[in-house]
Amino acid sequence: MKLTEIRKNFLKYFDSKEHEIISSSDLIPHGDDSILFTNAGMVQFKDVFLGLEKRTKSATSSQKCLRVGGKHNDLENVGFTTRHQTFFEMLGNFSFGQYFKEQAIEYAWEFLTDELKIPQEKLFITVHQSDDESEQLWLNNIGISKDKIARLGDEDNFWSMGETGPCGPCSEIFYDYGENFEGSLPGEGDTGDRYVEIWNLVFMEFNRNAKGELTPLPNKCVDTGMGLERICSVMQNVGSNFETDLFKDLKINISKKFETPNDQSLNVVADHLRAAFFLMSESVMPSNEGRGYVLRRIIRRAVRHGYKMDRKTPFLYECLENLRDLIENDFKEEFTDFPRYKLALEQEEKLFFKTLSSGMKILEQELSKDLKIVSGEIAFKLHDTYGFPIDLTRTISQEKNLSIDEVGFEKLMAIQKQGSKQSSMFNAKDIVIDPNLSSNFIGHDKTSCEANCIALFDEEGTSVDKISSRGFAIFSETPFYAEMGGQVGDIGSVVKKGSEIKVIDCKKVGNFHLHEVEISSGELTKNDNAKLLIDLARREKIECNHSATHLLHSALRETLGDAVQQKGSLVNDEKLRFDFSHGAKLTQPEIESIEKIVNSQIESSSITETKTMSFQDALDSG
């Protein structure tokens, strides 16, 4: 059974069980800053789990996922194990209160044993050490023998999307590849390549705040995940994700581009090529920060493995054609700007190849010395001067059984980054809000209003009855615009007798506007009545910059053609940034033409108006 057939059968099965088939969301999680990339199928349903959105029907999907940072990071495992990848598809079924443990377990077992015909004796189960209910369901409803069930702790059988947010105990299903592979039974040691986890059933019951405290979610939900490539490996009886039909065909085709191909390096190149493509299909381009730097790390790690196979010129951009031949039928939309991805990939490869040879010589000289550890100074020099991401230097060192002075490296990095703002683990979007509350945004028509305080949270996101320093507040109605679509939130004040309260930010959580407040004197108490005032002068500056983004977009399309699309923006009271798709660097005449068009519109002093419309209507209006 081929990969595409397994995906189709999975979705068809859950469709027959009255689940709605949902398209994969983007790798870039929109409106959620708590994670860098979508790392599981449940990410697009996070607000539903938190009770901020309602779904009356269970769902199923095949979700594009990337695990290259934060809590879930498989980058350095790729090439060294048979089952880890950076990009993969996650098959999943989700219940938002429609069913819980009993049906989730029964669905999983029926699909594996009846639909896929996997022999029952090949399957082993783990449950959380405190989850008596799940163990009894496996024993009594399914008929699993007790010696095939292991009870494990939080590290193995308690799942969460990130450091904060929805979480819960889980039950995992393992497949036994047999005696030709090494590994111990789940719960008895390293499972190795013999016992491979193929499906994780997460019983989403809690929300974890920044203090690590767990509070019950509004509904008990189910979030399951089965790696498509892993189950494909089982069905094709190959024992490795990289020997399944997709990867096998891709590796055969790209191996012809190298003088001395080896299987480990081909696995890395094939995996990283696919990950890089899907990131670029969402307009993430190589850079030195954020998601762009993750992409750069992926590309450079792949280039280094091509270098190991004696390729001294760019090759990944050529391999994109081989990938296209294999997956375009399943991902047509992702290939709409294919020439631009090829060009960007080639340019990034050329950039790294300029320094790769020199950097490798320095590292090889260091590795040839009689030492046990590579100095932090060398690791930093390779990173800073030759563009070697630290994980690349770490991997090369480990191949020689050496480690890196990580502390020394981090000290030098800290000096370089001194003064930069450190991000907090807490994310306002992880606050659990009672879905029965009601709050209205009136900021399109009003800049102030009287309102009741209907919910309060401390700095860690814990629900409280009053705050006297910093925290978060929700009001029955509000004129404060919440940060979204690249535009910053409003600031202003909450006027209450005997108190001095500033609103220093406003973010949207589900359908609620969450006000971050700073109290200089007095306090804010739940059910208080107060007057909300936005900083009107600042709002007007933001509106001007917002209008300028529309003028700039129009000028770009007039100058460069209708293929130009907005890919992101930042709008505040001081400046605007506009991200757009275009296959080449702007020429000076193009820049001057765009400036002239925009300035001409500004000087004409056209009347502006605000309209509320759907996303599609906004696209249709240009």
C-alpha positions in Angstrom: 0.0 0.0 0.0 1.5 3.3 -1.1 1.7 6.5 0.9 -1.0 8.3 -1.0 -3.3 5.3 -0.6 -2.8 5.1 3.2 -3.6 8.8 3.5 -6.8 8.4 1.4 -7.9 5.3 3.4 -7.4 7.0 6.7 -9.5 10.1 5.8 -12.2 7.8 4.2 -12.4 5.7 7.4 -13.0 8.6 9.7 -15.4 10.2 7.2 -17.5 7.1 7.6 -17.4 7.6 11.4 -19.0 11.1 10.9 -15.8 13.1 11.1 -15.4 16.2 9.0 -12.4 16.0 6.7 -10.4 19.2 7.3 -7.6 20.5 5.0 -4.1 20.8 6.4 -3.4 24.2 7.9 -0.2 26.0 7.1 3.2 25.2 8.6 3.2 28.8 9.9 0.7 28.9 12.8 -1.4 32.0 12.2 -2.4 34.0 15.3 -0.3 31.8 17.6 3.1 33.0 18.7 3.7 30.2 21.2 5.2 27.9 18.6 7.4 28.5 15.6 5.9 25.9 13.3 2.8 23.6 13.2 4.2 20.5 14.9 1.0 18.4 15.3 -2.5 18.0 13.8 -4.1 19.6 16.8 -2.5 23.1 16.4 -5.3 24.4 14.1 -7.9 23.3 16.7 -6.1 24.8 19.7 -8.8 27.5 20.3 -11.5 24.7 20.1 -9.7 22.7 22.8 -9.5 25.9 24.9 -13.2 26.5 24.5 -12.7 29.7 22.6 -14.3 28.3 19.4 -17.1 25.8 19.0 -17.2 22.7 16.7 -20.2 20.4 16.8 -18.6 17.7 14.7 -15.5 15.6 15.1 -12.7 16.2 12.6 -10.0 14.3 10.7 -7.0 15.6 8.8 -3.6 14.9 7.2 -1.6 17.8 8.6 1.7 19.1 7.3 4.1 19.3 10.3 7.6 20.5 10.9 9.7 19.6 14.0 12.9 21.7 14.0 12.8 23.8 17.2 11.5 24.2 20.7 9.9 21.3 22.6 9.7 19.1 19.5 13.0 19.1 17.6 14.0 16.2 15.4 16.6 18.0 13.2 19.7 16.4 14.6 18.1 12.9 14.6 17.5 12.9 10.8 20.0 10.6 9.1 20.8 8.8 12.4 17.5 7.0 13.0 15.1 5.1 10.7 12.0 7.1 11.8 12.8 10.8 12.5 12.1 13.5 9.9 11.9 17.3 10.0 8.8 17.6 7.7 6.2 14.9 7.8 2.4 14.4 7.6 0.4 13.7 10.7 -2.8 11.7 10.3 -5.2 12.6 13.1 -8.8 12.3 14.4 -10.1 14.9 16.8 -13.1 15.0 19.2 -14.2 18.2 20.8 -16.5 16.6 23.3 -18.3 14.2 21.0 -16.4 11.2 22.3 -13.5 10.4 24.6 -11.2 7.6 25.5 -13.5 4.6 24.8 -14.3 5.5 21.2 -10.8 6.9 20.5 -9.2 3.5 21.4 -11.8 1.5 19.5 -11.4 3.6 16.3 -7.6 3.3 16.4 -7.7 -0.5 16.9 -10.3 -1.0 14.2 -8.5 1.0 11.6 -5.2 -0.7 12.3 -6.4 -4.3 12.5 -9.5 -4.3 10.2 -8.8 -1.6 7.6 -5.0 -2.0 7.4 -5.0 -5.7 8.4 -2.1 -5.4 10.8 -1.8 -8.6 12.9 -2.9 -7.9 16.4 0.1 -9.8 17.9 2.4 -7.1 16.3 0.9 -4.3 18.4 1.9 -3.2 21.9 0.3 -0.5 24.1 1.5 2.1 26.6 -0.7 4.2 29.0 0.1 6.9 31.5 0.9 5.5 34.9 -2.1 7.2 36.5 -4.6 6.3 33.7 -6.5 3.3 35.0 -9.4 3.9 32.7 -7.4 3.6 29.5 -5.7 0.4 30.7 -9.1 -1.2 31.5 -10.5 -0.2 28.1 -7.5 -1.9 26.4 -7.9 -5.0 28.6 -11.7 -5.4 28.6 -13.0 -3.7 25.4 -10.1 -4.6 23.0 -8.9 -7.8 24.7 -5.2 -6.9 24.9 -3.3 -9.1 27.3 -1.8 -7.4 30.4 1.8 -8.3 29.5 1.4 -6.2 26.3 0.5 -3.0 28.2 3.2 -0.7 29.9 2.4 2.1 32.3 4.8 5.0 31.9 5.3 8.4 33.4 5.0 12.0 32.1 8.1 11.9 30.0 6.7 9.2 27.8 2.9 9.4 28.1 1.9 12.9 28.8 1.7 15.1 25.7 1.6 18.9 25.3 1.9 21.1 22.2 4.5 23.4 23.8 5.7 24.6 27.2 2.2 26.0 27.9 -1.2 25.2 26.5 -3.5 22.2 26.0 -2.2 18.9 27.3 -3.1 15.5 28.7 -2.2 11.9 29.3 -1.8 9.7 26.2 -1.9 6.1 25.1 0.6 5.0 22.5 0.4 2.1 20.0 3.7 0.4 19.1 4.5 -1.9 16.2 7.0 -4.8 16.5 9.2 -5.1 13.4 10.5 -8.5 14.7 13.6 -10.2 15.8 15.7 -8.9 12.9 15.7 -5.5 14.6 17.2 -4.5 18.0 15.1 -3.0 20.8 13.4 -3.7 24.1 9.7 -3.8 24.8 8.1 -0.4 25.6 8.6 0.3 29.2 11.6 -2.1 29.5 14.4 0.0 27.9 15.3 1.5 24.6 12.8 0.4 22.0 15.4 0.9 19.3 14.3 0.1 15.7 12.3 -2.9 16.7 9.4 -1.4 18.6 8.2 1.8 16.8 5.4 4.1 18.1 2.9 4.5 15.3 -0.1 6.2 16.9 -0.5 8.5 19.8 -3.9 8.9 21.4 -3.9 12.1 23.5 -6.7 12.7 25.9 -6.7 16.4 26.1 -8.0 17.3 29.5 -5.9 20.2 30.9 -4.3 23.5 30.1 -0.8 24.2 31.5 0.2 27.8 32.4 3.7 29.2 32.7 4.0 28.0 36.3 3.4 24.4 35.2 0.0 24.4 36.8 -2.8 22.3 35.2 -6.4 23.5 35.0 -9.3 21.5 33.4 -10.3 22.4 29.8 -13.9 23.3 29.2 -14.4 20.0 27.3 -12.6 16.7 27.5 -11.2 16.3 24.0 -9.3 13.7 21.9 -6.3 14.5 19.8 -4.6 11.6 18.0 -1.6 11.6 15.7 -0.1 8.9 13.5 2.9 9.7 11.3 2.0 9.0 7.7 5.5 8.0 6.8 5.8 5.7 9.8 2.6 3.7 9.2 3.7 3.6 5.5 6.9 2.0 6.6 4.9 -0.6 8.5 2.6 -1.3 5.6 5.4 -1.7 3.1 7.4 -3.8 5.7 10.7 -1.9 5.1 11.6 -0.9 8.7 12.6 2.6 7.7 10.7 5.7 6.7 13.4 6.4 4.2 12.8 3.1 2.3 9.1 3.9 1.7 7.9 4.5 -1.8 8.2 8.3 -1.8 11.7 8.5 -0.2 13.0 5.5 -2.1 12.1 7.0 -5.5 13.4 10.4 -4.5 16.7 9.0 -3.3 17.2 6.9 -6.4 16.7 10.1 -8.6 18.9 12.5 -6.6 21.7 10.0 -6.0 22.8 10.4 -9.6 23.9 14.0 -8.7 26.7 12.9 -6.4 30.1 11.3 -7.0 30.1 9.1 -3.9 26.5 8.7 -2.6 25.9 7.2 0.8 22.6 6.2 2.4 22.8 8.4 5.5 23.6 11.6 3.6 20.9 10.8 0.9 18.4 10.4 3.8 19.3 13.8 5.1 19.2 15.5 1.7 15.9 13.9 0.8 14.3 14.9 4.1 15.7 18.5 4.2 14.8 19.1 0.5 11.2 18.4 1.3 11.2 20.5 4.4 12.8 23.4 2.7 10.4 23.2 -0.2 7.3 23.3 2.0 8.7 26.2 4.0 9.4 28.3 0.9 5.9 27.5 -0.4 4.7 29.6 2.5 7.1 32.4 1.6 9.7 31.6 4.3 13.0 32.5 2.8 16.5 32.0 4.2 17.6 34.7 6.6 19.5 35.2 9.9 16.5 35.3 12.2 13.3 33.5 13.1 11.8 31.0 10.7 14.1 32.1 7.9 17.1 31.0 10.1 15.5 27.6 10.7 15.2 27.2 6.9 18.8 28.3 6.5 20.0 25.7 9.0 18.0 23.0 7.1 19.5 24.0 3.8 23.0 24.2 5.1 22.8 20.9 6.8 21.7 19.3 3.5 24.5 21.1 1.6 27.1 19.8 4.0 25.8 16.2 3.3 26.0 16.8 -0.4 29.6 18.0 0.2 30.3 14.7 2.0 29.2 13.0 -1.2 31.8 15.1 -3.2 29.4 17.6 -4.6 31.1 21.0 -4.7 28.4 23.0 -6.5 24.8 23.8 -5.8 22.5 20.8 -6.2 19.4 21.2 -4.0 17.6 23.5 -6.5 18.1 20.8 -9.2 16.7 18.1 -6.8 13.5 20.2 -6.4 12.5 19.0 -9.9 12.7 15.4 -8.7 10.6 16.2 -5.7 8.1 17.9 -7.9 7.6 14.8 -10.1 6.6 12.8 -7.0 4.4 15.1 -4.9 2.9 17.8 -7.1 -0.4 15.9 -7.7 -1.0 15.9 -3.9 0.1 19.5 -3.3 -0.8 21.5 -6.4 -1.2 24.9 -4.5 2.3 24.7 -3.0 3.8 24.7 -6.5 2.2 27.9 -7.8 5.4 29.9 -7.4 7.9 27.1 -8.1 10.5 29.1 -10.1 10.9 31.5 -7.2 11.7 28.7 -4.8 14.3 27.2 -7.1 16.0 30.6 -7.5 16.0 31.3 -3.8 17.4 27.8 -3.0 20.1 28.2 -5.6 21.1 31.6 -4.3 21.3 30.3 -0.7 23.4 27.3 -1.8 25.8 29.5 -3.7 26.2 31.7 -0.6 27.1 28.8 1.6 29.4 27.1 -0.8 31.5 30.3 -0.8 32.4 29.7 2.8 31.8 25.9 3.3 35.2 24.8 2.0 37.1 27.3 4.2 35.0 26.5 7.3 35.5 22.8 6.8 39.2 23.2 6.6 39.2 25.1 9.9 37.0 22.5 11.6 39.0 19.6 10.2 42.2 21.1 11.5 40.6 21.4 15.0 39.2 17.8 14.8 42.6 16.4 13.9 44.1 17.6 17.1 44.3 15.3 20.2 41.3 16.7 22.0 38.0 15.6 23.5 36.1 18.8 23.0 35.8 21.5 20.3 36.3 24.9 21.8 33.5 27.4 22.0 35.7 30.0 20.2 36.0 27.7 17.1 32.3 26.9 17.1 31.5 30.6 17.4 34.0 31.5 14.6 32.4 28.9 12.3 29.0 30.3 13.1 29.8 34.0 12.9 32.3 34.0 10.0 31.5 31.0 7.9 27.8 30.6 8.4 27.9 27.2 10.2 24.8 26.8 12.4 25.8 25.3 15.8 23.9 22.1 15.2 25.9 21.5 12.0 29.2 21.9 13.9 27.8 19.7 16.6 26.9 16.9 14.1 30.3 17.0 12.4 32.0 16.8 15.8 29.9 14.0 16.9 30.9 12.0 13.8 34.4 12.1 15.3 33.2 11.3 18.8 33.8 14.8 20.0 31.6 17.3 21.8 31.5 21.1 21.7 32.1 23.5 24.5 28.5 24.6 24.4 28.8 26.9 27.5 31.7 28.8 25.9 29.8 29.1 22.6 26.7 30.4 24.3 28.7 33.0 26.3 30.1 34.4 23.0 26.7 34.4 21.4 25.3 36.2 24.5 27.9 38.9 24.1 26.9 39.3 20.5 23.3 39.5 21.3 23.6 41.6 24.4 20.7 43.9 24.8 18.3 41.9 22.7 14.9 41.3 24.1 14.4 37.8 25.6 11.0 36.2 24.9 8.9 35.1 27.7 7.7 31.5 28.0 4.3 32.7 28.8 2.0 33.4 25.9 -1.2 35.4 26.4 -3.0 33.2 23.8 -2.6 30.2 26.2 -5.0 31.8 28.7 -8.2 29.7 29.2 -11.2 31.9 29.0 -14.7 30.9 30.0 -16.5 30.4 26.6 -19.8 31.5 28.1 -18.5 35.1 28.6 -19.5 37.7 26.1 -17.5 40.8 24.9 -18.1 43.1 22.0 -15.5 45.1 20.0 -16.8 48.6 19.1 -13.5 50.2 18.1 -14.5 50.8 14.4 -17.1 53.4 15.6 -16.0 54.5 19.0 -12.7 55.4 20.8 -14.0 55.2 24.3 -16.8 53.5 26.3 -18.1 52.5 29.7 -17.7 48.7 30.4 -17.7 46.1 33.1 -14.6 44.1 33.8 -15.7 40.5 33.2 -12.5 38.5 33.7 -9.0 39.1 35.1 -5.7 37.1 34.9 -2.4 37.6 36.6 1.0 37.9 34.8 1.2 34.1 34.5 -2.3 33.8 33.0 -4.0 32.4 36.1 -7.6 33.6 36.6 -7.9 36.0 39.6 -10.6 38.3 41.1 -8.4 41.4 41.3 -4.9 42.7 40.2 -2.9 45.5 41.6 0.3 45.5 39.5 0.3 43.9 36.0 -2.0 41.4 34.4 -4.7 40.9 31.8 -8.4 42.1 31.6 -11.4 41.4 29.5 -14.3 43.9 29.4 -17.9 43.6 28.4 -17.1 45.8 25.4 -14.0 47.6 24.2 -12.8 50.2 21.7 -9.3 48.7 21.8 -8.1 47.2 18.6 -6.3 43.9 19.2 -3.0 42.9 17.5 -3.8 41.0 14.3 -2.9 41.0 10.6 0.5 42.6 11.3 -1.1 45.6 13.0 -0.2 46.3 16.6 -2.8 46.5 19.3 -4.1 49.8 20.8 -2.8 51.3 24.0 -4.6 53.7 26.3 -6.1 53.8 29.8 -8.8 52.4 32.1 -10.3 55.2 34.1 -11.5 54.2 37.5 -11.8 56.3 40.6 -8.8 55.9 43.0 -6.8 54.0 40.4 -4.2 54.7 37.7 -4.4 52.0 35.1 -2.6 51.9 31.7 -3.4 49.5 28.8 0.0 48.7 27.4 -1.2 46.1 24.7 -4.2 44.3 23.4 -4.2 40.9 21.9 -7.0 38.7 20.5 -7.6 35.3 22.1 -10.4 33.5 20.2 -13.2 36.1 19.9 -12.0 38.0 23.0 -9.9 41.2 23.2 -7.4 40.6 26.0 -6.0 43.9 27.5 -2.6 43.9 29.1 -2.8 46.4 32.0 -0.2 48.0 34.2 -1.5 49.5 37.5 0.5 52.3 39.1 -2.0 52.9 42.0 -5.2 51.3 43.2 -6.5 48.0 41.8 -8.8 46.5 39.2 -11.4 44.1 40.4 -13.7 41.7 38.6 -17.1 43.3 37.9 -15.7 46.8 38.2 -17.3 49.4 36.0 -14.7 51.7 34.3 -14.2 53.9 31.3 -11.9 52.7 28.5 -10.0 55.3 26.5 -7.6 54.5 23.6 -4.6 56.6 22.8 -6.3 58.4 19.8 -3.2 60.2 18.5 -1.3 56.9 18.3 -4.3 55.1 16.7 -4.4 57.8 13.9 -0.7 57.3 13.1 -1.3 53.5 12.9 -4.3 54.1 10.6 -2.1 56.2 8.3 0.5 53.5 8.1 -2.2 50.9 7.6 -3.5 52.9 4.6 0.0 53.2 3.3 0.3 49.4 3.1 -2.6 49.3 0.7 -1.1 52.1 -1.4 2.2 50.2 -1.4 0.6 46.9 -2.4 -1.3 48.6 -5.3 1.9 50.4 -6.5 3.9 47.1 -6.4 1.3 45.4 -8.5 1.1 48.3 -11.0 4.9 48.3 -11.3 5.8 44.6 -11.0 2.6 42.8 -12.2 -0.5 41.2 -10.7 1.6 38.2 -9.6 2.8 40.2 -6.6 1.1 39.0 -3.4 1.2 40.3 0.2 3.0 37.7 2.4 3.0 39.6 5.7 3.3 43.1 7.3 4.1 45.1 10.4 2.1 48.2 11.1 2.6 50.4 14.1 2.6 54.1 14.9 6.3 54.6 13.8 6.6 52.6 10.7 5.3 49.9 8.4 6.9 46.8 6.9 5.4 45.1 3.8 6.4 41.6 2.8 5.6 40.5 -0.7 6.3 37.8 -3.2 8.6 38.6 -6.2 11.2 36.5 -7.9 14.0 39.1 -8.1 15.6 42.0 -6.3 13.9 45.3 -7.1 15.9 47.5 -9.5 16.5 51.2 -8.7 14.0 52.4 -11.4 11.4 50.0 -10.0 11.9 51.4 -6.5 11.6 55.0 -7.8 8.4 54.1 -9.8 6.8 52.6 -6.7 7.7 55.6 -4.5 6.3 58.0 -7.1 3.0 56.2 -7.3 2.6 56.0 -3.5 3.6 59.6 -2.9 1.2 60.7 -5.6 -1.7 59.0 -3.9 -0.7 60.5 -0.5 -0.6 64.0 -2.0 -4.0 63.6 -3.6 -5.5 63.4 0.0 -8.1 60.9 -1.0 -10.8 60.2 1.5 -10.3 57.0 3.5 -13.1 54.7 4.8 -13.2 51.7 7.0 -15.1 48.6 6.0 -15.7 45.3 7.8 -15.8 42.4 5.4 -15.0 38.7 5.1 -11.5 37.5 4.3 -12.6 36.4 0.8 -14.4 39.7 0.1 -11.2 41.5 1.1 -9.2 39.4 -1.4 -11.8 40.0 -4.1 -11.7 43.8 -3.5 -7.9 43.7 -4.1 
